[in-house]
Amino acid sequence: MFEANSDNLKLPGSYLFSTVAKKTRAYQSEHPDAQLIRMGIGDVTQPLPPAVIEALHKAVDEQANGATFRGYAPDLGYDFLRAAIAQNDYRARGCDIADDEIFVSDGAKSDSGNIQEIFEKDNVIAVCDPVYPVYVDSNVMAGRTGEYDKETGRWSNVIYMPCTEENGFAPDLPGTGKTKEVSGDRKPDLIYICSPNNPTGAALTKAQLQKWVDYANANGAVIIFDSAYESYITEEDVPHTIYECEGARTCAIEIRSFSKNAGFTGLRLGATIIPKDLKDHNGNALYGLWARRHGTKYNGAPYIVQRAGEAIYSDAGKAQVKEMVSRYMSNAKFIKESLQSMGYTAYGGVNSPYIWLKTPNGMTSWEFFDYLLDKANVIGTPGSGFGPSGEHFFRLTSFGTVENSRIAMDRIRAL
Ligand SMILES: *Cc1c(COP(=O)(O)O)cnc(C)c1O
């Protein structure tokens, strides 16, 4: 008789954003006239840049001609896109990354969920707390996380690195007494870092990230660096890629996305970078393992989408992406400053589209969610959904329209 995978069954029944959607639907059906403003979503709202649309049309037209028609894409990505990424995102920043160290994919969510497959099951993971839920959940599915403790909201085999007001939302190194260690004080093997972070909006400086690279090299750990919000960085000393740090080629995998910078959330395109120097302590290169995994389980991002991705690196594409990101960022600034002027404590919004807000009067994250939904008809995301250290915080995004953000702030001010 068949049996469902017991590791998958350990996961809590519903994903954070499904719970938010369910509560929102219930409220709307009870209050059909309420004009809800959604500031919880992590999805873009501006249309695709013109350079991308043009590239899509051209690539589609090529499919009508036998000479230019394309079937299966190469499973690791077309050379034209791998070269564009390596050149523009890495070598132009002085990082030594070769074209063939870029693995093109359909996005950062699937890569960040799948990457754990190339590591032994008994590897210990460390995650920032709070953080994007995919890292822990995908390791739960792989049977790597131990048991869930409902009291603390933590898995027994996961090292949680609290990112709080006290440490400026920058994780402390394991072994410093500030992280929640797994029993027996095991050191992490896989360290997930997302900078700029979702949900806190905090970004590590180059000096801070360098400490992690040094730690990983000294302790035989791998850093899985999620750079989904790289294009939102406005501060000089914040690195755009982990390979700006010395020694990262021997300890870091980077996961990139075209979603939040160029609006590809619906088109789907991403890339994972694995330097050939990255080897485990037996000398096994992760590069070959990921290539093998990709070749077996994945058939390549669509040609037309890869051409669209290439277009963001043209001069026009670069200018249009920059313009789009800066619109979200001026919205972020407006939201943050409005909240601060009302007396809220608000973080983020400087190198990321996320505002990380402290709930007022000691409300829990979910209490504040209900309060804001009911009294202001504004929807955000409860911080506790991103990890236990997110309790008493709330995430608002600047992905909405300027007009809606203005109305939302007026309503919150009137509370
Ligand atoms: C949105 C997001 C992603 C997802 O990117 P896709 O390329 O759309 O799959 C990855 N990581 C973080 C931290 C995100 O917030």
The ligand as a Tripos MOL2 file, in Angstrom:
@<TRIPOS>MOLECULE
LIG
   15    15     1     0     0
SMALL
NO_CHARGES

@<TRIPOS>ATOM
      1 C1         10.2560   36.6040   -4.0280 C.3       1 LIG1
      2 C2         11.4030   35.8650   -3.4870 C.ar      1 LIG1
      3 C3         11.9950   34.8240   -4.2050 C.ar      1 LIG1
      4 C4         11.2570   34.2150   -5.3710 C.3       1 LIG1
      5 O1         11.7850   34.4860   -6.5400 O.3       1 LIG1
      6 P1         11.2470   33.8130   -7.8690 P.3       1 LIG1
      7 O2         12.4140   33.9930   -8.7590 O.co2     1 LIG1
      8 O3         10.0260   34.5520   -8.2770 O.co2     1 LIG1
      9 O4         10.9510   32.3680   -7.6350 O.co2     1 LIG1
     10 C5         13.1580   34.2510   -3.7370 C.ar      1 LIG1
     11 N1         13.7010   34.6350   -2.5680 N.ar      1 LIG1
     12 C6         13.1250   35.6020   -1.8260 C.ar      1 LIG1
     13 C7         13.7480   35.9740   -0.5410 C.3       1 LIG1
     14 C8         11.9630   36.2260   -2.2510 C.ar      1 LIG1
     15 O5         11.3790   37.1500   -1.4900 O.3       1 LIG1
@<TRIPOS>BOND
     1     1     2 1
     2     2     3 ar
     3     2    14 ar
     4     3     4 1
     5     3    10 ar
     6     4     5 1
     7     5     6 1
     8     6     7 2
     9     6     8 1
    10     6     9 1
    11    10    11 ar
    12    11    12 ar
    13    12    13 1
    14    12    14 ar
    15    14    15 1
@<TRIPOS>SUBSTRUCTURE
     1 LIG1         1 GROUP 0 **** ****
